[in-house]
Amino acid sequence: MRLTPRWRKAFLVTHVAASVGWLGADAVLLVLGIAGLGGTFGTGVDPAVVYPAAELVCVALVVPLSLTAWLTGLVCALGTRWGLLRHWWVLTKFAMTTLMAVLVLFALTPGVRAAAAAAQSLSNQERGQFVVPPSVACTLLVLNVALSVYKPWGRTRRAAG
C-alpha cells in the first residue's frame, strides 16, 4: 500500500516533528540529570524539584513523542517507496527507534518515577545514572537523523533479490 502524496507528507511532517521533539525532550532530561548531580557541578538545584520535573518531562513528552515517532516512522516506511525491509538505513532506524521506545516505556519511565518519589534520598551514584540514558538517547536520535540524510549501505538482500 502506498500513501498518497498528501498523506505521505502529513505523516512525514508528524514523524519529523515528533522525532525532533523527542530529541529536545531528551536534551531536557540530560540537563535535569546534570542539575540533579547538585554540588558536583555547583548547580545547587534541589533534587525534590529536579526529579519530579524529569518525571513530568518523561511522562508528558518523551513517552508520547517516542511512540508517535515510532508509529509514524512505521507508516512512512510501509507506505512509501523506501519500505521497511528494502534499505538497510530504514531497517536500522526502525530497529533503533523500536529499542529506544521500549526502553522509554519499560526502563526510563519506571526509573524516573522511582527517582521522583525518592528524590531526597538518592545517592550520588543513583543521581549519576540519570545522565547516561538521555546522553545515549540524544546520540542515537542524532544518528537517526544522519541515517535519514545520508541513506547509507544500499539495499537489503530481500530488496535486491
GIQUI-V50835 format. One record per pair of residues at least 24 apart in sequence whose C-alpha atoms are under 7 Angstrom apart, sorted by the first residue. I is the first residue (numbers start at 1). J is the second residue. Records with the same first field share a line. If there is no record, write none. Layout:
# GIQUI-V50835
I=J, J
This chain:
# GIQUI-V50835
1=79
2=79, 80
3=79, 80
8=76
11=72, 76
12=76
14=72
15=69, 72, 73
18=65, 68, 69
19=65, 69
21=65
22=62, 65, 66
23=138, 141
25=57, 61, 62
26=134, 137, 138
27=134, 138
29=54, 134
30=131, 134, 135
33=130, 131
34=131
36=127
37=124, 127, 128
47=119, 120
48=119, 120
51=115, 116, 119
52=116
54=112
55=112, 113, 116
58=109
59=109
63=104, 105
66=101
67=101
70=97, 98
85=156
86=155, 156, 158, 159
87=154, 155, 156
88=153, 154, 155, 156
89=147, 151, 152, 153
93=144
